[in-house]
């Protein structure tokens, strides 16, 4: 197949994602559907990362690229309790980014850090 075909398919995929995002912005989803929307958006992110990034790197580096995927799989299998605690803290403190977690440490106020994982 020609590169033009893959470029066309990629552009159609991105356009479809933008159309879905635009529809989602203009029509808020009911609260009961929010977990599904979050899960599907995470799946779209992972799909696009794999399609555009990981596949090329795997083709270039071979099995040396596998540990990044194995690490993520092990985190979800073994690190569930840690992830659950991080989610609880994020909800309690209204933390939305990693920077919100790291800012107190970078400012040297880790002792007074309200986001402790206790």
ChimeraX attribute file (.defattr): number of C-alpha atoms within 10 A of each C-alpha:
attribute: neighborCount
match mode: 1-to-1
recipient: residues
	/A:1	5
	/A:2	6
	/A:3	8
	/A:4	9
	/A:5	10
	/A:6	11
	/A:7	11
	/A:8	11
	/A:9	12
	/A:10	15
	/A:11	12
	/A:12	12
	/A:13	13
	/A:14	13
	/A:15	12
	/A:16	12
	/A:17	14
	/A:18	12
	/A:19	12
	/A:20	11
	/A:21	13
	/A:22	11
	/A:23	11
	/A:24	12
	/A:25	10
	/A:26	8
	/A:27	9
	/A:28	9
	/A:29	11
	/A:30	7
	/A:31	9
	/A:32	8
	/A:33	9
	/A:34	12
	/A:35	10
	/A:36	11
	/A:37	14
	/A:38	11
	/A:39	11
	/A:40	12
	/A:41	14
	/A:42	12
	/A:43	12
	/A:44	13
	/A:45	12
	/A:46	14
	/A:47	13
	/A:48	15
	/A:49	12
	/A:50	14
	/A:51	12
	/A:52	12
	/A:53	12
	/A:54	18
	/A:55	13
	/A:56	12
	/A:57	15
	/A:58	14
	/A:59	10
	/A:60	11
	/A:61	10
	/A:62	11
	/A:63	10
	/A:64	10
	/A:65	15
	/A:66	13
	/A:67	10
	/A:68	10
	/A:69	11
	/A:70	10
	/A:71	11
	/A:72	12
	/A:73	12
	/A:74	11
	/A:75	14
	/A:76	12
	/A:77	10
	/A:78	11
	/A:79	12
	/A:80	12
	/A:81	12
	/A:82	13
	/A:83	13
	/A:84	11
	/A:85	13
	/A:86	17
	/A:87	15
	/A:88	14
	/A:89	18
	/A:90	18
	/A:91	11
	/A:92	10
	/A:93	13
	/A:94	11
	/A:95	16
	/A:96	11
	/A:97	9
	/A:98	9
	/A:99	11
	/A:100	14
	/A:101	19
	/A:102	13
	/A:103	13
	/A:104	16
	/A:105	14
	/A:106	10
	/A:107	8
	/A:108	10
	/A:109	11
	/A:110	14
	/A:111	9
	/A:112	10
	/A:113	14
	/A:114	12
	/A:115	17
	/A:116	11
	/A:117	11
	/A:118	5
